[in-house]
Amino acid sequence: MKVKLFMNTGKYFKKPNLSNELENEINQWLEVNKQIEIKEIKQACCGGSLEPALTVISIWYDDKKN
């Protein structure tokens, strides 16, 4: 089993649309890697009032071509 991590960090005192950026990045990766079989997806977010928001998405998968 393998894992692919996607991360995105927000900016101080701004409300960037992190979900669209991550969604596009993940969809592009999936389009290129059609041979994978996804086993599990996990998401974690952290950040405080003075810290930039950090979102991490991990995709656990098997590569069918190997």
N, CA, C, O and CB atoms as a CASP TS submission, in Angstrom:
PFRMAT TS
TARGET T0000
AUTHOR 0000-0000-0000
METHOD Language model
MODEL 1
PARENT N/A
ATOM      1  N   MET     1       0.845  -1.170   0.000  1.00  0.00           N
ATOM      2  CA  MET     1       0.000   0.000   0.000  1.00  0.00           C
ATOM      3  C   MET     1       0.895   1.239   0.000  1.00  0.00           C
ATOM      4  O   MET     1       1.969   1.245   0.601  1.00  0.00           O
ATOM      5  CB  MET     1      -0.964  -0.005   1.220  1.00  0.00           C
ATOM      6  N   LYS     2       0.436   2.277  -0.678  1.00  0.00           N
ATOM      7  CA  LYS     2       1.157   3.538  -0.771  1.00  0.00           C
ATOM      8  C   LYS     2       0.264   4.659  -0.258  1.00  0.00           C
ATOM      9  O   LYS     2      -0.940   4.480  -0.070  1.00  0.00           O
ATOM     10  CB  LYS     2       1.612   3.815  -2.229  1.00  0.00           C
ATOM     11  N   VAL     3       0.881   5.824  -0.034  1.00  0.00           N
ATOM     12  CA  VAL     3       0.120   6.987   0.405  1.00  0.00           C
ATOM     13  C   VAL     3       0.573   8.215  -0.374  1.00  0.00           C
ATOM     14  O   VAL     3       1.759   8.377  -0.662  1.00  0.00           O
ATOM     15  CB  VAL     3       0.286   7.213   1.926  1.00  0.00           C
ATOM     16  N   LYS     4      -0.364   9.064  -0.707  1.00  0.00           N
ATOM     17  CA  LYS     4      -0.087  10.348  -1.356  1.00  0.00           C
ATOM     18  C   LYS     4      -0.676  11.430  -0.464  1.00  0.00           C
ATOM     19  O   LYS     4      -1.845  11.365  -0.084  1.00  0.00           O
ATOM     20  CB  LYS     4      -0.687  10.414  -2.821  1.00  0.00           C
ATOM     21  N   LEU     5       0.147  12.434  -0.130  1.00  0.00           N
ATOM     22  CA  LEU     5      -0.294  13.534   0.718  1.00  0.00           C
ATOM     23  C   LEU     5      -0.501  14.796  -0.103  1.00  0.00           C
ATOM     24  O   LEU     5       0.304  15.130  -0.971  1.00  0.00           O
ATOM     25  CB  LEU     5       0.717  13.791   1.833  1.00  0.00           C
ATOM     26  N   PHE     6      -1.584  15.483   0.184  1.00  0.00           N
ATOM     27  CA  PHE     6      -1.878  16.782  -0.412  1.00  0.00           C
ATOM     28  C   PHE     6      -1.998  17.771   0.732  1.00  0.00           C
ATOM     29  O   PHE     6      -2.723  17.525   1.696  1.00  0.00           O
ATOM     30  CB  PHE     6      -3.189  16.747  -1.289  1.00  0.00           C
ATOM     31  N   MET     7      -1.284  18.902   0.632  1.00  0.00           N
ATOM     32  CA  MET     7      -1.308  19.902   1.703  1.00  0.00           C
ATOM     33  C   MET     7      -1.533  21.285   1.119  1.00  0.00           C
ATOM     34  O   MET     7      -1.105  21.587   0.005  1.00  0.00           O
ATOM     35  CB  MET     7       0.004  19.872   2.517  1.00  0.00           C
ATOM     36  N   ASN     8      -2.210  22.110   1.891  1.00  0.00           N
ATOM     37  CA  ASN     8      -2.428  23.483   1.490  1.00  0.00           C
ATOM     38  C   ASN     8      -2.479  24.344   2.738  1.00  0.00           C
ATOM     39  O   ASN     8      -3.084  23.963   3.740  1.00  0.00           O
ATOM     40  CB  ASN     8      -3.725  23.628   0.657  1.00  0.00           C
ATOM     41  N   THR     9      -1.846  25.501   2.677  1.00  0.00           N
ATOM     42  CA  THR     9      -1.803  26.422   3.807  1.00  0.00           C
ATOM     43  C   THR     9      -2.494  27.720   3.434  1.00  0.00           C
ATOM     44  O   THR     9      -2.259  28.276   2.362  1.00  0.00           O
ATOM     45  CB  THR     9      -0.352  26.689   4.247  1.00  0.00           C
ATOM     46  N   GLY    10      -3.344  28.194   4.327  1.00  0.00           N
ATOM     47  CA  GLY    10      -4.035  29.461   4.116  1.00  0.00           C
ATOM     48  C   GLY    10      -3.146  30.635   4.474  1.00  0.00           C
ATOM     49  O   GLY    10      -2.020  30.451   4.935  1.00  0.00           O
ATOM     50  N   LYS    11      -3.640  31.812   4.268  1.00  0.00           N
ATOM     51  CA  LYS    11      -2.901  33.047   4.543  1.00  0.00           C
ATOM     52  C   LYS    11      -3.431  33.701   5.819  1.00  0.00           C
ATOM     53  O   LYS    11      -4.567  33.461   6.229  1.00  0.00           O
ATOM     54  CB  LYS    11      -3.009  34.029   3.347  1.00  0.00           C
ATOM     55  N   TYR    12      -2.606  34.514   6.426  1.00  0.00           N
ATOM     56  CA  TYR    12      -3.024  35.247   7.625  1.00  0.00           C
ATOM     57  C   TYR    12      -4.193  36.169   7.313  1.00  0.00           C
ATOM     58  O   TYR    12      -4.148  36.943   6.356  1.00  0.00           O
ATOM     59  CB  TYR    12      -1.851  36.056   8.200  1.00  0.00           C
ATOM     60  N   PHE    13      -5.223  36.083   8.117  1.00  0.00           N
ATOM     61  CA  PHE    13      -6.366  36.994   8.079  1.00  0.00           C
ATOM     62  C   PHE    13      -7.058  37.062   6.719  1.00  0.00           C
ATOM     63  O   PHE    13      -7.707  38.062   6.411  1.00  0.00           O
ATOM     64  CB  PHE    13      -5.920  38.366   8.470  1.00  0.00           C
ATOM     65  N   LYS    14      -6.933  36.043   5.920  1.00  0.00           N
ATOM     66  CA  LYS    14      -7.628  35.979   4.637  1.00  0.00           C
ATOM     67  C   LYS    14      -8.447  34.714   4.589  1.00  0.00           C
ATOM     68  O   LYS    14      -8.222  33.797   5.379  1.00  0.00           O
ATOM     69  CB  LYS    14      -6.636  36.035   3.451  1.00  0.00           C
ATOM     70  N   LYS    15      -9.390  34.651   3.676  1.00  0.00           N
ATOM     71  CA  LYS    15     -10.220  33.467   3.533  1.00  0.00           C
ATOM     72  C   LYS    15     -10.040  32.897   2.132  1.00  0.00           C
ATOM     73  O   LYS    15     -10.946  32.996   1.305  1.00  0.00           O
ATOM     74  CB  LYS    15     -11.709  33.796   3.809  1.00  0.00           C
ATOM     75  N   PRO    16      -8.874  32.298   1.853  1.00  0.00           N
ATOM     76  CA  PRO    16      -8.666  31.739   0.522  1.00  0.00           C
ATOM     77  C   PRO    16      -9.539  30.508   0.330  1.00  0.00           C
ATOM     78  O   PRO    16      -9.930  29.854   1.296  1.00  0.00           O
ATOM     79  CB  PRO    16      -7.184  31.385   0.304  1.00  0.00           C
ATOM     80  N   ASN    17      -9.836  30.207  -0.906  1.00  0.00           N
ATOM     81  CA  ASN    17     -10.661  29.042  -1.205  1.00  0.00           C
ATOM     82  C   ASN    17      -9.759  27.814  -1.338  1.00  0.00           C
ATOM     83  O   ASN    17      -9.494  27.331  -2.439  1.00  0.00           O
ATOM     84  CB  ASN    17     -11.495  29.266  -2.505  1.00  0.00           C
ATOM     85  N   LEU    18      -9.301  27.329  -0.197  1.00  0.00           N
ATOM     86  CA  LEU    18      -8.390  26.192  -0.176  1.00  0.00           C
ATOM     87  C   LEU    18      -9.032  24.930  -0.728  1.00  0.00           C
ATOM     88  O   LEU    18      -8.354  24.101  -1.335  1.00  0.00           O
ATOM     89  CB  LEU    18      -7.907  25.944   1.229  1.00  0.00           C
ATOM     90  N   SER    19     -10.320  24.782  -0.525  1.00  0.00           N
ATOM     91  CA  SER    19     -10.979  23.556  -0.968  1.00  0.00           C
ATOM     92  C   SER    19     -10.916  23.410  -2.482  1.00  0.00           C
ATOM     93  O   SER    19     -10.696  22.304  -2.975  1.00  0.00           O
ATOM     94  CB  SER    19     -12.430  23.536  -0.503  1.00  0.00           C
ATOM     95  N   ASN    20     -11.102  24.487  -3.230  1.00  0.00           N
ATOM     96  CA  ASN    20     -11.023  24.397  -4.693  1.00  0.00           C
ATOM     97  C   ASN    20      -9.617  24.062  -5.159  1.00  0.00           C
ATOM     98  O   ASN    20      -9.443  23.271  -6.086  1.00  0.00           O
ATOM     99  CB  ASN    20     -11.477  25.705  -5.329  1.00  0.00           C
ATOM    100  N   GLU    21      -8.608  24.656  -4.523  1.00  0.00           N
ATOM    101  CA  GLU    21      -7.223  24.362  -4.896  1.00  0.00           C
ATOM    102  C   GLU    21      -6.887  22.895  -4.642  1.00  0.00           C
ATOM    103  O   GLU    21      -6.311  22.227  -5.502  1.00  0.00           O
ATOM    104  CB  GLU    21      -6.257  25.267  -4.118  1.00  0.00           C
ATOM    105  N   LEU    22      -7.246  22.399  -3.465  1.00  0.00           N
ATOM    106  CA  LEU    22      -6.982  20.997  -3.154  1.00  0.00           C
ATOM    107  C   LEU    22      -7.774  20.065  -4.058  1.00  0.00           C
ATOM    108  O   LEU    22      -7.252  19.054  -4.527  1.00  0.00           O
ATOM    109  CB  LEU    22      -7.312  20.709  -1.697  1.00  0.00           C
ATOM    110  N   GLU    23      -9.017  20.401  -4.300  1.00  0.00           N
ATOM    111  CA  GLU    23      -9.861  19.586  -5.168  1.00  0.00           C
ATOM    112  C   GLU    23      -9.249  19.467  -6.562  1.00  0.00           C
ATOM    113  O   GLU    23      -9.190  18.373  -7.123  1.00  0.00           O
ATOM    114  CB  GLU    23     -11.274  20.182  -5.258  1.00  0.00           C
ATOM    115  N   ASN    24      -8.797  20.579  -7.118  1.00  0.00           N
ATOM    116  CA  ASN    24      -8.177  20.553  -8.445  1.00  0.00           C
ATOM    117  C   ASN    24      -6.896  19.731  -8.454  1.00  0.00           C
ATOM    118  O   ASN    24      -6.664  18.953  -9.379  1.00  0.00           O
ATOM    119  CB  ASN    24      -7.882  21.969  -8.916  1.00  0.00           C
ATOM    120  N   GLU    25      -6.064  19.897  -7.434  1.00  0.00           N
ATOM    121  CA  GLU    25      -4.807  19.150  -7.350  1.00  0.00           C
ATOM    122  C   GLU    25      -5.065  17.649  -7.242  1.00  0.00           C
ATOM    123  O   GLU    25      -4.409  16.855  -7.916  1.00  0.00           O
ATOM    124  CB  GLU    25      -3.979  19.629  -6.149  1.00  0.00           C
ATOM    125  N   ILE    26      -6.012  17.263  -6.402  1.00  0.00           N
ATOM    126  CA  ILE    26      -6.334  15.842  -6.234  1.00  0.00           C
ATOM    127  C   ILE    26      -6.935  15.263  -7.506  1.00  0.00           C
ATOM    128  O   ILE    26      -6.566  14.165  -7.922  1.00  0.00           O
ATOM    129  CB  ILE    26      -7.302  15.645  -5.060  1.00  0.00           C
ATOM    130  N   ASN    27      -7.859  15.992  -8.128  1.00  0.00           N
ATOM    131  CA  ASN    27      -8.473  15.495  -9.365  1.00  0.00           C
ATOM    132  C   ASN    27      -7.454  15.341 -10.486  1.00  0.00           C
ATOM    133  O   ASN    27      -7.537  14.389 -11.263  1.00  0.00           O
ATOM    134  CB  ASN    27      -9.587  16.431  -9.811  1.00  0.00           C
ATOM    135  N   GLN    28      -6.499  16.251 -10.587  1.00  0.00           N
ATOM    136  CA  GLN    28      -5.446  16.123 -11.599  1.00  0.00           C
ATOM    137  C   GLN    28      -4.589  14.888 -11.329  1.00  0.00           C
ATOM    138  O   GLN    28      -4.250  14.153 -12.256  1.00  0.00           O
ATOM    139  CB  GLN    28      -4.563  17.390 -11.627  1.00  0.00           C
ATOM    140  N   TRP    29      -4.241  14.662 -10.077  1.00  0.00           N
ATOM    141  CA  TRP    29      -3.427  13.500  -9.719  1.00  0.00           C
ATOM    142  C   TRP    29      -4.188  12.205 -10.022  1.00  0.00           C
ATOM    143  O   TRP    29      -3.605  11.253 -10.542  1.00  0.00           O
ATOM    144  CB  TRP    29      -3.031  13.555  -8.223  1.00  0.00           C
ATOM    145  N   LEU    30      -5.478  12.166  -9.702  1.00  0.00           N
ATOM    146  CA  LEU    30      -6.289  10.976  -9.987  1.00  0.00           C
ATOM    147  C   LEU    30      -6.417  10.730 -11.489  1.00  0.00           C
ATOM    148  O   LEU    30      -6.417   9.579 -11.926  1.00  0.00           O
ATOM    149  CB  LEU    30      -7.681  11.120  -9.363  1.00  0.00           C
ATOM    150  N   GLU    31      -6.524  11.775 -12.267  1.00  0.00           N
ATOM    151  CA  GLU    31      -6.634  11.642 -13.725  1.00  0.00           C
ATOM    152  C   GLU    31      -5.372  11.010 -14.317  1.00  0.00           C
ATOM    153  O   GLU    31      -5.447  10.195 -15.237  1.00  0.00           O
ATOM    154  CB  GLU    31      -6.888  13.019 -14.371  1.00  0.00           C
ATOM    155  N   VAL    32      -4.225  11.393 -13.783  1.00  0.00           N
ATOM    156  CA  VAL    32      -2.952  10.852 -14.263  1.00  0.00           C
ATOM    157  C   VAL    32      -2.724   9.423 -13.762  1.00  0.00           C
ATOM    158  O   VAL    32      -2.022   8.647 -14.410  1.00  0.00           O
ATOM    159  CB  VAL    32      -1.794  11.752 -13.818  1.00  0.00           C
ATOM    160  N   ASN    33      -3.310   9.074 -12.620  1.00  0.00           N
ATOM    161  CA  ASN    33      -3.069   7.782 -11.968  1.00  0.00           C
ATOM    162  C   ASN    33      -4.330   6.929 -11.953  1.00  0.00           C
ATOM    163  O   ASN    33      -4.800   6.524 -10.890  1.00  0.00           O
ATOM    164  CB  ASN    33      -2.563   7.991 -10.535  1.00  0.00           C
ATOM    165  N   LYS    34      -4.863   6.665 -13.106  1.00  0.00           N
ATOM    166  CA  LYS    34      -6.114   5.906 -13.212  1.00  0.00           C
ATOM    167  C   LYS    34      -5.966   4.446 -12.790  1.00  0.00           C
ATOM    168  O   LYS    34      -6.963   3.769 -12.541  1.00  0.00           O
ATOM    169  CB  LYS    34      -6.628   5.966 -14.632  1.00  0.00           C
ATOM    170  N   GLN    35      -4.740   3.962 -12.708  1.00  0.00           N
ATOM    171  CA  GLN    35      -4.509   2.561 -12.370  1.00  0.00           C
ATOM    172  C   GLN    35      -4.563   2.284 -10.868  1.00  0.00           C
ATOM    173  O   GLN    35      -4.442   1.131 -10.455  1.00  0.00           O
ATOM    174  CB  GLN    35      -3.177   2.128 -12.908  1.00  0.00           C
ATOM    175  N   ILE    36      -4.741   3.311 -10.050  1.00  0.00           N
ATOM    176  CA  ILE    36      -4.731   3.078  -8.600  1.00  0.00           C
ATOM    177  C   ILE    36      -6.100   2.634  -8.096  1.00  0.00           C
ATOM    178  O   ILE    36      -7.140   2.915  -8.692  1.00  0.00           O
ATOM    179  CB  ILE    36      -4.293   4.345  -7.861  1.00  0.00           C
ATOM    180  N   GLU    37      -6.048   1.933  -6.979  1.00  0.00           N
ATOM    181  CA  GLU    37      -7.266   1.544  -6.272  1.00  0.00           C
ATOM    182  C   GLU    37      -7.206   2.191  -4.888  1.00  0.00           C
ATOM    183  O   GLU    37      -6.371   1.829  -4.060  1.00  0.00           O
ATOM    184  CB  GLU    37      -7.410  -0.033  -6.173  1.00  0.00           C
ATOM    185  N   ILE    38      -8.093   3.142  -4.650  1.00  0.00           N
ATOM    186  CA  ILE    38      -8.097   3.875  -3.389  1.00  0.00           C
ATOM    187  C   ILE    38      -8.626   2.978  -2.277  1.00  0.00           C
ATOM    188  O   ILE    38      -9.674   2.346  -2.413  1.00  0.00           O
ATOM    189  CB  ILE    38      -8.947   5.164  -3.502  1.00  0.00           C
ATOM    190  N   LYS    39      -7.884   2.937  -1.181  1.00  0.00           N
ATOM    191  CA  LYS    39      -8.265   2.132  -0.020  1.00  0.00           C
ATOM    192  C   LYS    39      -8.864   2.988   1.095  1.00  0.00           C
ATOM    193  O   LYS    39      -9.796   2.565   1.780  1.00  0.00           O
ATOM    194  CB  LYS    39      -7.056   1.368   0.506  1.00  0.00           C
ATOM    195  N   GLU    40      -8.322   4.195   1.273  1.00  0.00           N
ATOM    196  CA  GLU    40      -8.801   5.047   2.361  1.00  0.00           C
ATOM    197  C   GLU    40      -8.386   6.493   2.105  1.00  0.00           C
ATOM    198  O   GLU    40      -7.339   6.748   1.510  1.00  0.00           O
ATOM    199  CB  GLU    40      -8.253   4.559   3.727  1.00  0.00           C
ATOM    200  N   ILE    41      -9.197   7.419   2.547  1.00  0.00           N
ATOM    201  CA  ILE    41      -8.899   8.849   2.456  1.00  0.00           C
ATOM    202  C   ILE    41      -9.088   9.456   3.839  1.00  0.00           C
ATOM    203  O   ILE    41     -10.095   9.212   4.505  1.00  0.00           O
ATOM    204  CB  ILE    41      -9.812   9.563   1.394  1.00  0.00           C
ATOM    205  N   LYS    42      -8.101  10.254   4.267  1.00  0.00           N
ATOM    206  CA  LYS    42      -8.192  10.921   5.566  1.00  0.00           C
ATOM    207  C   LYS    42      -7.885  12.395   5.393  1.00  0.00           C
ATOM    208  O   LYS    42      -7.145  12.792   4.492  1.00  0.00           O
ATOM    209  CB  LYS    42      -7.228  10.280   6.596  1.00  0.00           C
ATOM    210  N   GLN    43      -8.467  13.201   6.275  1.00  0.00           N
ATOM    211  CA  GLN    43      -8.262  14.645   6.233  1.00  0.00           C
ATOM    212  C   GLN    43      -7.950  15.144   7.628  1.00  0.00           C
ATOM    213  O   GLN    43      -8.522  14.675   8.612  1.00  0.00           O
ATOM    214  CB  GLN    43      -9.499  15.369   5.658  1.00  0.00           C
ATOM    215  N   ALA    44      -7.041  16.098   7.705  1.00  0.00           N
ATOM    216  CA  ALA    44      -6.725  16.747   8.973  1.00  0.00           C
ATOM    217  C   ALA    44      -6.571  18.239   8.716  1.00  0.00           C
ATOM    218  O   ALA    44      -6.031  18.650   7.689  1.00  0.00           O
ATOM    219  CB  ALA    44      -5.429  16.148   9.616  1.00  0.00           C
ATOM    220  N   CYS    45      -7.044  19.038   9.649  1.00  0.00           N
ATOM    221  CA  CYS    45      -6.923  20.493   9.557  1.00  0.00           C
ATOM    222  C   CYS    45      -6.421  21.018  10.892  1.00  0.00           C
ATOM    223  O   CYS    45      -6.776  20.500  11.951  1.00  0.00           O
ATOM    224  CB  CYS    45      -8.286  21.157   9.173  1.00  0.00           C
ATOM    225  N   CYS    46      -5.593  22.048  10.831  1.00  0.00           N
ATOM    226  CA  CYS    46      -5.142  22.677  12.066  1.00  0.00           C
ATOM    227  C   CYS    46      -4.856  24.143  11.790  1.00  0.00           C
ATOM    228  O   CYS    46      -4.799  24.572  10.638  1.00  0.00           O
ATOM    229  CB  CYS    46      -3.883  21.964  12.635  1.00  0.00           C
ATOM    230  N   GLY    47      -4.682  24.887  12.832  1.00  0.00           N
ATOM    231  CA  GLY    47      -4.407  26.311  12.723  1.00  0.00           C
ATOM    232  C   GLY    47      -5.179  27.047  13.791  1.00  0.00           C
ATOM    233  O   GLY    47      -6.244  26.606  14.221  1.00  0.00           O
ATOM    234  N   GLY    48      -4.646  28.150  14.208  1.00  0.00           N
ATOM    235  CA  GLY    48      -5.307  28.943  15.236  1.00  0.00           C
ATOM    236  C   GLY    48      -5.617  30.326  14.720  1.00  0.00           C
ATOM    237  O   GLY    48      -5.555  30.584  13.518  1.00  0.00           O
ATOM    238  N   SER    49      -5.952  31.211  15.632  1.00  0.00           N
ATOM    239  CA  SER    49      -6.328  32.559  15.222  1.00  0.00           C
ATOM    240  C   SER    49      -5.150  33.319  14.617  1.00  0.00           C
ATOM    241  O   SER    49      -5.353  34.184  13.764  1.00  0.00           O
ATOM    242  CB  SER    49      -6.885  33.328  16.408  1.00  0.00           C
ATOM    243  N   LEU    50      -3.939  33.018  15.036  1.00  0.00           N
ATOM    244  CA  LEU    50      -2.752  33.688  14.484  1.00  0.00           C
ATOM    245  C   LEU    50      -1.929  32.775  13.582  1.00  0.00           C
ATOM    246  O   LEU    50      -0.966  33.225  12.962  1.00  0.00           O
ATOM    247  CB  LEU    50      -1.878  34.202  15.611  1.00  0.00           C
ATOM    248  N   GLU    51      -2.287  31.535  13.503  1.00  0.00           N
ATOM    249  CA  GLU    51      -1.575  30.583  12.654  1.00  0.00           C
ATOM    250  C   GLU    51      -2.309  30.425  11.331  1.00  0.00           C
ATOM    251  O   GLU    51      -3.538  30.479  11.305  1.00  0.00           O
ATOM    252  CB  GLU    51      -1.429  29.216  13.359  1.00  0.00           C
ATOM    253  N   PRO    52      -1.588  30.232  10.232  1.00  0.00           N
ATOM    254  CA  PRO    52      -2.285  29.949   8.974  1.00  0.00           C
ATOM    255  C   PRO    52      -2.929  28.566   9.044  1.00  0.00           C
ATOM    256  O   PRO    52      -2.395  27.650   9.670  1.00  0.00           O
ATOM    257  CB  PRO    52      -1.308  30.037   7.766  1.00  0.00           C
ATOM    258  N   ALA    53      -4.064  28.433   8.403  1.00  0.00           N
ATOM    259  CA  ALA    53      -4.751  27.144   8.376  1.00  0.00           C
ATOM    260  C   ALA    53      -3.950  26.157   7.532  1.00  0.00           C
ATOM    261  O   ALA    53      -3.437  26.518   6.473  1.00  0.00           O
ATOM    262  CB  ALA    53      -6.194  27.296   7.819  1.00  0.00           C
ATOM    263  N   LEU    54      -3.842  24.930   7.993  1.00  0.00           N
ATOM    264  CA  LEU    54      -3.167  23.875   7.250  1.00  0.00           C
ATOM    265  C   LEU    54      -4.148  22.731   7.069  1.00  0.00           C
ATOM    266  O   LEU    54      -4.720  22.236   8.040  1.00  0.00           O
ATOM    267  CB  LEU    54      -1.869  23.397   7.981  1.00  0.00           C
ATOM    268  N   THR    55      -4.341  22.314   5.836  1.00  0.00           N
ATOM    269  CA  THR    55      -5.199  21.177   5.516  1.00  0.00           C
ATOM    270  C   THR    55      -4.333  20.112   4.874  1.00  0.00           C
ATOM    271  O   THR    55      -3.580  20.387   3.940  1.00  0.00           O
ATOM    272  CB  THR    55      -6.381  21.589   4.575  1.00  0.00           C
ATOM    273  N   VAL    56      -4.445  18.882   5.385  1.00  0.00           N
ATOM    274  CA  VAL    56      -3.711  17.747   4.840  1.00  0.00           C
ATOM    275  C   VAL    56      -4.719  16.662   4.487  1.00  0.00           C
ATOM    276  O   VAL    56      -5.554  16.287   5.309  1.00  0.00           O
ATOM    277  CB  VAL    56      -2.638  17.218   5.853  1.00  0.00           C
ATOM    278  N   ILE    57      -4.634  16.165   3.264  1.00  0.00           N
ATOM    279  CA  ILE    57      -5.463  15.044   2.825  1.00  0.00           C
ATOM    280  C   ILE    57      -4.527  13.927   2.425  1.00  0.00           C
ATOM    281  O   ILE    57      -3.625  14.126   1.612  1.00  0.00           O
ATOM    282  CB  ILE    57      -6.414  15.445   1.641  1.00  0.00           C
ATOM    283  N   SER    58      -4.737  12.751   2.992  1.00  0.00           N
ATOM    284  CA  SER    58      -3.922  11.585   2.642  1.00  0.00           C
ATOM    285  C   SER    58      -4.804  10.564   1.925  1.00  0.00           C
ATOM    286  O   SER    58      -5.905  10.236   2.367  1.00  0.00           O
ATOM    287  CB  SER    58      -3.262  10.955   3.914  1.00  0.00           C
ATOM    288  N   ILE    59      -4.281  10.079   0.811  1.00  0.00           N
ATOM    289  CA  ILE    59      -4.974   9.056   0.035  1.00  0.00           C
ATOM    290  C   ILE    59      -4.118   7.792   0.079  1.00  0.00           C
ATOM    291  O   ILE    59      -2.999   7.762  -0.432  1.00  0.00           O
ATOM    292  CB  ILE    59      -5.233   9.527  -1.450  1.00  0.00           C
ATOM    293  N   TRP    60      -4.667   6.755   0.699  1.00  0.00           N
ATOM    294  CA  TRP    60      -4.008   5.460   0.801  1.00  0.00           C
ATOM    295  C   TRP    60      -4.509   4.613  -0.358  1.00  0.00           C
ATOM    296  O   TRP    60      -5.715   4.502  -0.577  1.00  0.00           O
ATOM    297  CB  TRP    60      -4.288   4.766   2.189  1.00  0.00           C
ATOM    298  N   TYR    61      -3.576   4.012  -1.105  1.00  0.00           N
ATOM    299  CA  TYR    61      -3.978   3.310  -2.323  1.00  0.00           C
ATOM    300  C   TYR    61      -3.026   2.161  -2.652  1.00  0.00           C
ATOM    301  O   TYR    61      -1.908   2.081  -2.141  1.00  0.00           O
ATOM    302  CB  TYR    61      -4.039   4.286  -3.497  1.00  0.00           C
ATOM    303  N   ASP    62      -3.513   1.276  -3.524  1.00  0.00           N
ATOM    304  CA  ASP    62      -2.697   0.238  -4.130  1.00  0.00           C
ATOM    305  C   ASP    62      -2.532   0.597  -5.593  1.00  0.00           C
ATOM    306  O   ASP    62      -3.460   1.097  -6.228  1.00  0.00           O
ATOM    307  CB  ASP    62      -3.335  -1.184  -3.954  1.00  0.00           C
ATOM    308  N   ASP    63      -1.353   0.343  -6.122  1.00  0.00           N
ATOM    309  CA  ASP    63      -1.082   0.594  -7.519  1.00  0.00           C
ATOM    310  C   ASP    63      -1.301  -0.704  -8.276  1.00  0.00           C
ATOM    311  O   ASP    63      -0.530  -1.650  -8.115  1.00  0.00           O
ATOM    312  CB  ASP    63       0.358   1.140  -7.731  1.00  0.00           C
ATOM    313  N   LYS    64      -2.339  -0.763  -9.097  1.00  0.00           N
ATOM    314  CA  LYS    64      -2.726  -2.004  -9.787  1.00  0.00           C
ATOM    315  C   LYS    64      -1.700  -2.428 -10.837  1.00  0.00           C
ATOM    316  O   LYS    64      -1.671  -3.600 -11.210  1.00  0.00           O
ATOM    317  CB  LYS    64      -4.089  -1.832 -10.448  1.00  0.00           C
ATOM    318  N   LYS    65      -0.868  -1.525 -11.320  1.00  0.00           N
ATOM    319  CA  LYS    65       0.097  -1.886 -12.352  1.00  0.00           C
ATOM    320  C   LYS    65       1.318  -2.572 -11.784  1.00  0.00           C
ATOM    321  O   LYS    65       2.097  -3.147 -12.544  1.00  0.00           O
ATOM    322  CB  LYS    65       0.517  -0.668 -13.117  1.00  0.00           C
ATOM    323  N   ASN    66       1.521  -2.534 -10.460  1.00  0.00           N
ATOM    324  CA  ASN    66       2.688  -3.201  -9.831  1.00  0.00           C
ATOM    325  C   ASN    66       2.315  -4.544  -9.292  1.00  0.00           C
ATOM    326  O   ASN    66       3.162  -5.242  -8.733  1.00  0.00           O
ATOM    327  CB  ASN    66       3.270  -2.350  -8.705  1.00  0.00           C
TER
END
